Amino acid sequence: MQSLIDFLPASSNLSSNNAITHPRMRLMLPDQSVIEVSVEGRTIETILNSQGIDPLTTLISREDEIIPEDTIPDEEDVIRVIRISHGG
């Protein structure tokens, strides 16, 4: 007998071990590396802090538009972290 997995497209959120996988937001860091993080209803500020990034030293963009740190992104978003320089 075939399992449900046999009938699902390859892009389905079910893996071969029957566990549901969740989409993850992609965070593009200033060095151009990309990491994936789970949003879980968190703000950009909270996500950045969890990655050891000080939100006060960055600008955040989504689809080439600057967004505030209190934004709650979608799991499918690609968020770019832009390091800013400041001083006297």
C-alpha positions in Angstrom: 0.0 0.0 0.0 1.3 3.5 -0.9 1.7 6.1 1.8 0.5 9.7 1.6 4.1 10.8 0.9 4.0 8.9 -2.4 1.2 11.2 -3.7 2.7 14.5 -2.5 4.7 16.8 -4.8 8.4 17.1 -4.0 7.8 20.7 -2.8 5.4 19.5 -0.1 6.0 20.4 3.6 6.1 16.7 4.5 9.4 15.0 4.6 9.9 11.3 4.2 9.9 10.8 8.0 6.3 12.3 8.1 7.4 15.3 10.1 5.9 18.7 9.0 8.6 21.2 8.2 7.9 24.9 8.4 9.0 27.6 6.0 11.8 29.7 7.4 12.5 33.4 6.9 15.8 34.1 5.1 18.1 36.7 6.8 20.8 38.1 4.4 23.6 39.4 6.6 25.9 42.3 5.9 28.7 39.9 4.7 26.1 38.5 2.1 25.8 35.2 3.9 22.2 33.9 4.3 20.8 32.2 7.3 17.3 30.8 7.8 15.4 31.6 11.0 11.9 30.8 12.2 9.7 33.8 12.8 7.3 32.4 15.3 5.5 35.7 15.6 8.7 37.6 16.7 9.6 41.1 15.6 12.7 41.8 13.5 14.3 43.3 16.6 13.8 40.1 18.6 15.1 38.0 15.7 18.2 40.2 15.3 18.9 40.1 19.0 18.6 36.2 18.9 21.3 36.2 16.2 23.7 38.5 18.2 23.0 41.5 15.9 22.4 44.9 17.6 19.3 46.4 15.8 20.6 49.9 16.7 23.6 49.4 14.3 21.6 48.2 11.3 18.9 49.1 8.8 16.5 46.4 7.7 15.0 46.0 4.2 12.4 43.8 2.7 12.0 43.9 -1.1 14.3 46.9 -1.3 12.2 48.9 1.1 13.4 49.9 4.6 11.2 48.5 7.3 11.0 49.3 11.1 12.4 46.9 13.7 9.0 46.3 15.2 7.8 44.6 12.0 6.7 41.0 12.3 7.9 39.4 9.0 6.3 36.6 7.2 8.0 33.2 7.1 8.6 33.5 3.4 10.3 36.9 3.6 13.9 37.6 2.7 15.1 40.3 5.1 18.4 42.1 4.3 20.5 43.4 7.2 22.4 46.6 6.3 25.2 47.6 8.7 25.3 51.4 9.2 28.3 53.5 10.2 28.0 56.3 12.7 30.3 58.4 14.8 31.8 61.8 15.0 
